[in-house]
Amino acid sequence: MAVDKGTIKASYPLPAYNYRVTILGVGEATVIGCSQVNGLDMAVETATYQHGLSFLTGEHIMPGRRQAVQLSLLKGIMANGAYLSDWMGLNYPIAAPQPAGLIRKRDMVVDLCNEAGLPVVRWKVAKAMPTRLEGPRFDANTNEVAFERLELIAHELQVDYNP
């Protein structure tokens, strides 16, 4: 029984390894290749409320504040090697602390792509800032600018199924 390409495309899910991470900067976008993206989670704090008739109706669970999005990019590589360290340096200067309004938060996009490289599902991360940049393990066989882990915290996450 032969299966054509259209049947496979319609019945099988997209492979999760074909994705692209883009950091949107001022005037330019930087694409990062990495082996894993973790933390594309949306969570809400809850509050339990009881009133005088709770013995009849039970407790009320109310939604609270949105929790911050905490992303991790693992084993990454990029063309502009100084980009991430410069971004960390702008936010956390060694010499003198800067006012909180000067922290450079940037938007990010994580695209799950089809076989043609076109985005099918897009996660939009708003106002992300780096909190940890773990350097590479040095290997004499490679000459790539890499990082082991980049941790970010962001304000908001949106999922777009028709990018």
Secondary structure as UniProt FT lines:
FT   HELIX           5..11
FT   TURN            16..17
FT   STRAND          19..24
FT   STRAND          29..38
FT   STRAND          44..49
FT   TURN            52..53
FT   HELIX           54..57
FT   STRAND          60..66
FT   STRAND          69..77
FT   HELIX           82..91
FT   HELIX           100..102
FT   STRAND          106..113
FT   TURN            115..116
FT   STRAND          119..134
FT   TURN            140..141
FT   STRAND          146..154
FT   STRAND          156..160
//
